[in-house]
Amino acid sequence: MTSGPAIPPLSGSVTVAVPLKQAFEVFTSRFDTWWPHQFHIGAAEVDRIVLEPRVGGRWYERGVDGRECD
């Protein structure tokens, strides 16, 4: 089995004019509202994307078929 070309690491930043607490709330608890659903890792279309805002929390997507991908 051969692999394709290596993908270089990506990085970026965005500055928003809101308090840090509000930005964290939107980024974590409402992750599903801003992440483009066409970018997903599961086989099925995305039903929900979840980023659990706690130590040890999961970042996963749930497909319309009910399966989850971390």
C-alpha positions as CSV (number, residue, x, y, z in Angstrom):
1,M,0.0,0.0,0.0
2,T,1.4,3.4,-0.9
3,S,0.4,6.7,0.6
4,G,-0.2,10.0,-1.1
5,P,2.0,13.1,-0.7
6,A,2.5,14.3,2.8
7,I,0.2,17.2,3.9
8,P,2.2,19.9,5.6
9,P,0.9,21.1,9.0
10,L,-1.6,23.9,8.9
11,S,-2.0,26.8,11.3
12,G,-3.9,30.0,11.4
13,S,-5.4,32.5,13.7
14,V,-8.5,34.7,13.8
15,T,-9.1,37.8,15.9
16,V,-12.7,38.4,17.0
17,A,-14.0,41.4,18.8
18,V,-15.7,39.6,21.7
19,P,-14.6,38.8,25.3
20,L,-12.5,35.6,25.7
21,K,-15.2,33.8,27.6
22,Q,-17.7,34.4,24.8
23,A,-15.3,33.3,22.1
24,F,-14.5,30.1,24.0
25,E,-18.2,29.4,24.5
26,V,-19.0,29.7,20.8
27,F,-15.9,27.7,19.8
28,T,-16.7,24.8,22.1
29,S,-20.3,24.6,23.0
30,R,-21.6,25.8,19.6
31,F,-18.9,24.2,17.5
32,D,-21.6,22.6,15.3
33,T,-22.9,26.1,14.3
34,W,-19.7,27.3,12.6
35,W,-17.8,24.2,11.4
36,P,-18.6,23.6,7.7
37,H,-20.3,20.2,7.5
38,Q,-18.9,19.4,4.1
39,F,-15.6,18.8,5.8
40,H,-16.0,15.6,7.8
41,I,-14.2,12.3,8.4
42,G,-17.1,9.9,8.6
43,A,-18.5,7.9,5.7
44,A,-22.0,9.4,6.1
45,E,-23.2,13.0,6.0
46,V,-22.8,14.9,9.3
47,D,-25.7,15.1,11.7
48,R,-23.7,16.8,14.5
49,I,-20.2,17.9,15.4
50,V,-19.3,18.0,19.1
51,L,-16.4,19.4,21.0
52,E,-16.8,18.7,24.7
53,P,-15.5,21.7,26.6
54,R,-13.9,19.9,29.5
55,V,-10.6,18.2,30.4
56,G,-10.7,14.8,28.8
57,G,-13.6,15.8,26.6
58,R,-14.1,14.3,23.1
59,W,-14.1,16.0,19.7
60,Y,-16.2,13.9,17.4
61,E,-18.8,14.0,14.7
62,R,-22.0,11.9,14.5
63,G,-23.2,10.9,11.1
64,V,-26.8,10.8,10.0
65,D,-26.4,7.0,10.2
66,G,-25.7,7.4,14.0
67,R,-22.1,6.3,13.9
68,E,-19.5,8.5,15.6
69,C,-15.9,9.4,14.5
70,D,-13.3,10.8,16.9
